[in-house]
Amino acid sequence: MSYYKYHVFICTNQRADGAQCCAQCNAQAMRDYMKKRSKQLGIAAAGQCRINSAGCLDRCESGPLMVIYPQAVWYTFVDQEDIEEILQSHLLKGEIVERLLVK
């Protein structure tokens, strides 16, 4: 059994050679926003939800990216509205956000 109901990994990788990466797509700011909002929503706790930065998830062409375990659901996102939808739908209600899925 997983320690967290949801464990979110958001790629914040920066490529030294300037190649496409999630860091170029404001990923760090979106990770910071998601972490802050998860605390505000009261879901950032043992047994509930953990938001982490990740190194390269090796799917740069689909980025920016996050993956939520234990379901292994992959999402892309653009802005705080996308992050908020993932928080409200997936992390609070357990509903997949189909429009943001990366398959």
N, C-alpha and C positions, 0 to 999 in steps of 0.2 A: 504494500500500500504506500502511496506517495505521502510524503510529509506535508505537502501543500495540495490543496484541491486543484489550484492552477499555479503553474510555474512558468512565467513569461520571460523569454529571452529576446531582447531587442538588439539587433546588430548595430553597433556604433563604430564599426571598423573604418579606419582611414588608410587608404593605400598610398604608400610612399611614392609610387611612380605616377600618381595622378589618374590612374585608371578608375572607371566607374566603381563607386562604393557607397554604402549607406550613409556614411558621414557627410557626403556631398548633398544629401537630401534631408538635412536637418534632423537626423535620427537622434542625436544626443538630446536636443531640446524636446523631442517627442517622448523619449524615454524619461526625461526628468518630469515632464508633464504627467505621464502615466503613473509614475511613482508617487508624485504629490497627490494626484486625484485618488489613487488607491488608498492612501492614508486618510484623506478627507472622507471617503466613502466607508471607512472602517473595515476594509477587506484586507489590509496589509498586516496579516498576523499569521502565526503558526496555525496550520490546518486550513488556512484560507488561500491567500494569494501572495506571491512573491514576484517582484519585478526586478530583473537583472539585465545588465549590459552583457552583450556577447561579442566575441570577436567575429571574424568573417564566418558567415553561414554558407558561403560558397554558392549563392544563388543571386549574384549581383545584378544580373539582367532583369530580375523581378523586383528589385529593391525600391525603396527601403523595406526591410523585412523584420518580422517577429515570428516566433514559433511559441505556441502555448502547449505545455505538457501537463498532464500525461496523455492527452488526446492527440498530440502531434499535429495541431492545426496551424497552418502557415497563413499569415496575413501580410499584405502590403498596406501602406497608409501614406497619406499626403500631409495631413494637418491635424490640429487638435480635435476637430469635429470627427475625423475618422477614429482617433484614439478614444474619444468619448463614446462613440458607438460601440467599439469593442469592449470598453469597460461596462457600459450599461447592458449590452446584449449578452456578450459571452461570459464575462466574469461575474456579473450579478444574476443573470437569468439562465445561464447555461445554453444560450441560443447562438448558433453559428451565424456570423455576419457574412452571408454568401457573396455580396458584392466586393468584398475585400479579400476573399480567399485567393491563395496562390496554390495551384495544383501541380 
